[in-house]
Amino acid sequence: MRLPKHTAIIMDGNGRWAEKRGLPRTAGHKAGAETLKKIIAYAQKKGIEIITLYAFSSENWKRPPEEVQTLMNLFRTYLKNDVNELMKKGIRVSFIGEREKFDADLVEQMNRLERQTADFKGFHVVLALSYGARNDIINAARQLAAKAARGQLKPQEIDESFFSAHLSTADLPAPDFIIRTGGEERLSNFLLWEAAYAELYFTPVFWPDFNEEELDKALESYAKRERRFGGLKIKQKV
């Protein structure tokens, strides 16, 4: 089966999963953290090279303080307890987003994990934390404007590849496939520039219930699609 090299996932539906069960929303986030571990392990087993996971958006800071604090504690626990397992499996881990908004101890854990796994050549997990695509695009534009103001850059030198090199995803190929769980059918400020030609897949399954079988269904859908990137399919001469 043809697999996407880079799969990105918008992990949505934790809160609604919990509410359907009469549980606090924080219980949904805890269940979602367990799903995260399972999907990372399965994606590596399937042979996907890169998986980017939208774990916490720049807009998520607006959520109730208790919910935000639960998410921060889950991040701490994950980074503290699962680092050794990730390293044993040779998984490279990196982060995109405004990490300076997190507490100093979390930032240090992120930086340390990136350093420790930077040379790993196998499976690559990218966690989008306090990430917003519009902010990322604005930051790239500001960098280019500053270079132009200093006389280091001529406006006509800016093309797609040059602009992409100033995004937080500069060292990543564009995603081939974007999955969103939870029933919503939008990108919600996730990888807007990079998603220009990505195949999209939406499922009503809430993230805590998104298991290995559901990922297989998504990958089977991807494998059936023709990717033309704006062109036409060319028939081979017999």
Secondary structure, 3 states (H helix, E strand, C coil): CCCCCEEEEECCCHHHHHHHCCCCHHHHHHHHHHHHHHHHHHHHHHCCCEEEEEEEEHHHHHCCHHHHHHHHHHHHHHHHHCHHHHHHCCCEEEEECCHHHCCHHHHHHHHHHHHHHCCCCCCEEEEEEEECHHHHHHHHHHHHHHHHHCCCCCHHHCCHHHHHCCCCCCCCCCCCEEEECCCCCCCCCCCCCCCCCCEEEECCCCHHHCCHHHHHHHHHHHHCCCCCCCCCCCCCCC
